């Protein structure tokens, strides 16, 4: 996923060091964790793992989730690392069909979100976080214009909201793909293309990625753009509070919950690693309470581990939709290419 903070930081590589005592001949000195560019956990978060196992963790990032999975598929059986973080439910079937991972049942499996666990068979992946891609709106813009914000996907195509929405291209953006899937889930095979034609006629703006959409085109954040509706995340409002300068007591943005599509991210042991046992321990750590508690205010996602207490800014301001739109990962994999081709015809 993402992934997802308001300020996106690209990490090329990071090594977390700690005690190496108690190491045996079969224990590697380090493990390589592959992740997407916006994987930015707290500095020192792997110290506890290193102190317990004697194994250092090197984080190597490269591209977004789509690029990450594509490379993992190409190197299946001869991986560039030991563990992969960031394959989500829109991409997982592709990775599983390419035999990218080996089974491992997390030591924390009983504490993980059951709905997320149920998405994977044979323990090939472990859920590590959940989040929702949703339309966000600029509260000030709508208040000043005395316009009621849209409440549904259907509303976005109405004349009252013409020229107000910016979305991401699903061919180049993870949230863009999630929003496309939301529309397919909502309107079905018989209706989603017509819906996108209506959005096009309502002057929807399509840009390549989340950063351009949210920080440049959107009026409710730092970009000061002209569009008060944007595809972003349910966790974007608390991020606005966290990063606001000057500080604010409440976010200037809000979420249209009926538009939300549920994303689940996973981690897994890469097939072909020479350190399978140690890699499994790292997956346990990634799904355990210490690492999971770090996620809300670094990646702005919900921990998959249900024993973790969310920080107040998250519980106060993040939207948690009761019934987010979803789709079976196998259906996504079967239809993705055709859907993207049909989207181009309908939306561009």
N, C-alpha and C positions, 0 to 999 in steps of 0.2 A: 503495500500500500503504500506515496506518499508521501511516502509519504507525506508532512502536514503542518508544520508550524508556519505562522505568518511570515517570519523571517527564515528563509530557506538557506541553510549553510551547506555547501558542498564539502564533503570530507573525502580526501583522497586515500588516507590510511591513518590508522591510529593504533598504537600498541600500548596496552595497559600492563604494567609490570608489577610484580609482587614477589612474595617469598617462593623459593623453589625447593624448599626442604621436603624430604620424604619422597623424592622422585625415584622410581624404579627404572630398570633398563627398558621396559616396555612403555614407559610413560613419555610422551613427546614433551619437548621443552615448550612448544607453542602450538596453537591451533589457529587456523585462518577462517574467519567468519566473513562470508561474502554478503553484501547488503547494497541497497539502492543509495543514491547520493544523499538523500535527506535523512538518512539514519544517523541521528545525532543524540545518542544517550549521554547522560552526565559523565564528565571526566572522572575516571577512577571507578566506574561502575563494575568493572570486571575484577577489581582487587579482591573481593571476597571469594570469587571463584579461584583465582590464582593462589590465594592463601590456603584454601582448602585442598586444592589438587596439585599445586606446584606447576601448573600449566599457565603460561601467558596466553593472552588472546590478542591476535592482530585482526583488526577490522579493515577490510579492503572494500571500497565502494566503487561502483561504476555504472552510471546511467540510472534510468528509472526502472520501475519494476518490470516493465516489458522487456527492456534491454537485458536486465539481469536474468530473466527466465530464458530468453532466447540464447544467451551465451551458455547457460547451464544445459540446455538441450543439446547444443552443438558439442559440448565437452562431456556429455553423459558417459560415465564410466572412467573418465580421465579428468576429474574435476580440478579446478584451479584453487579450491579450498576444501575445507572439511565440513562446514555447516553453511547452509544458505538461509538467510532471513529475508522475508519480504514477498514470497510468492503469495498471491491473493486468490480469492475464489473466482475471479474472472480469468485467471491464467493457469490455475492449478492443473486442470485436466490435460493441458498441453505438456506440462512437466511430468505428470504421472504416466502419460502414454509413452513418453520418451525414456522411462525407467531412470529418472534422474536421482531418485532417493532410495535408501534402504530403510526397512522398518525399524522403528524405535517407539516404544510406549513410554511416554513421559512419566517420571516418578510422581508428577503432580496431576495426572490425568483426571483424578476424581474431583479436583478443584477447578477444572477448566469449564468454560461455558459449554453446556451439553449440546446446544444447537450448532456451535462451531465444531465441536468434536465429531458430530454426526456427519459432517460434510466429507470426511475422509475415511476410507476403509483401509484395513491392513496396517494401520499405524504408520503410514508412510510420511505423514506430516503432522506437526503439532501446532494447534492454534496458539498464537501469541498475542494478538490484539484484534479488536473489532472497532469499526467506525462507520459512519454514515456519510455518504455524499448527498448533499441537499442544496436546494436553492436558498441562498442567503439574501437578505434585503437590507437596504440602508434606511434605518428607522427615521432619521432626520429628514431625508429627502421626501418620504411619503407624508410625514407630519407637516412639513412646510408647504407641500403642494395640496394638502388636504385630500389626498387620494388614499383609499383603502388598499393595503397591500394585497397582492394575490394570495389565495388560499390553497390552490390546487394546481396541478399540471395543466389542466384545461384552461384555467384563468390566464396562464402565461401567453396563450395564443389569442386572447381577446383584444379588441382595438384599444381598450383603456390602457394597455401595457405595451403598446407598439413602440419599438425602439428602445426598450428599457432593459432587455435581457442580454447578457453576454455569457457564452458557453465555450467549452473547450472542444477542439476537434477530437473525436474518439479514436482516430487513427494515430494520434501523437500524444494523447493525454490519458492517464488513468482515471481521473475524475470525469473527463469527457466520455470515456467508455462507460463508466458507471451510470452517468446520466442517460446515455443512450439506452442502456439496459433497463433503467427505470421506466423509460417511455415504452419499451417493448413489453415489459412486465405489466404495465398499466393498460395499454391500449390493444395488446395482442398483435398477432401476425397480420390481422386484417385491418388494423387501424393505425399502427405506429408511423407508417410512412406518410399517411395523410396528415397526421399530427405535425410531423416535421415540415411538411409543406406549408401548413398553417403558420408555424413558427417563422419560417423563411419569409412568408408574406407579411408577417408582423414585425419584420426588420430585426430578427435576432442577429447578433454579431457572433461570429465564430472565430476564435483565435487558437493558436497552437497549444498553449499550455496554461496551467493554473496561475503561474506567476504573472503573466501578462494580463490574464483576465482579472485577477483579484487586486493586484497592486498597481495596475495601470488603467484599466478600463472601468473598474468598479468605483462608484462614488463614495462608498462607505468605509474605505480604508485609506492607506497611505497614498494610493495612486491619484486620488481626487479626479477620477474620470467622470464620465457623463452618464454611466449606466448604473441604476440603483438596484439591479437584480443580477446575481452572479451564481454560477455553480461553484460551490466550495464544500465545506465540511460542517457537520453538526457541532464540531469542536472549535470552529473559527471564532465564535463570540468570546469564549474565555481567553483565547489567544489575543484577541483585541485588547482585553483588559490587562493581560500580563505585559504586553509590549507597548502599551499606550504611553506617549510622551507629549504632553504632560499626563500624569496618571488620571484615570477615570474610575468612578465607582460602579459603572454599568457599561456594558458594551454598546457601541453605536449601531450594531447590527443584530439581526435576529434570523431565525431559521423557519422555513416553511416545511413543517414536518411531514406533510402528506407527499412531498416530493422526494423523500429520502430513500436511498438505495443502500442496503447493508453490504459493507465490505468486511471480509475476514482475512487477516494475514497469518501466514504460517512460517514455521522454521522446520528444517529437516536435515538429516545426516546425508551427505552426498555420496552416492554410490561410487566406489573406487577410492575413497579416502583410505590412506594407510593407517589412520588413527580412529577407527570406527568406535571403539569403546570410549575413548576420551571425547570424541565428538558427541556421543550420546549424552555424556555428562554435561556438556555445554548446552545441549538442547534442554536438559532438565533445569539448568540454571536460568536459561532464557524464559522458561515457563514458570519459574518459581517466584516466590513473593518478593525477594530482594530486587530482582531486575524488573519485575512487573510493576512494582510501585513507582519506578522511575519513569514509566511511559507517559502518563497523562500530561506532564508539564515539560516533556522534551519532544516527544513525537505527536502529542495532542491526539491520542487515541485512547480507547478504553482497554484496560488490561483484560486479557482472556481469563486470567486467574481471578475467580470470583471472591476469593478471600481478601483481596486487596481493597483497602478503603480509598475512595477517590478524594483528592484535595478539594477544599471548599470552593475555590474558584471554578472548578469543574462542575461540581454538583449544583452550584448557583446558576451557572450560565450556559453550560453545554446542553444542547437538546438531545434527549434520548427518546426517539419516536417509539410509540407503542407497537406499531405494525409497519416497520420499514418494508419497502419493496425488495424482493429477493428473486433469485433465479438459480436453478440447478446448474452447477458448474459444467456438467457434461453437455447440457443444452447449449451453453455459451460456446464451448469448444466446437461443437458440431456446426453452429450457425454463424460464428463470428465473422468469417470472411465475407459471406453473403450479406450479412447485415451491414457491414461497413460499406460494401459496394452500393447497396440500396440506399444507405444514408447519404452518400455523396450525391446520388441522383435526386433525392428528396430535399436535401437541406442546402446545397450549394448552387 
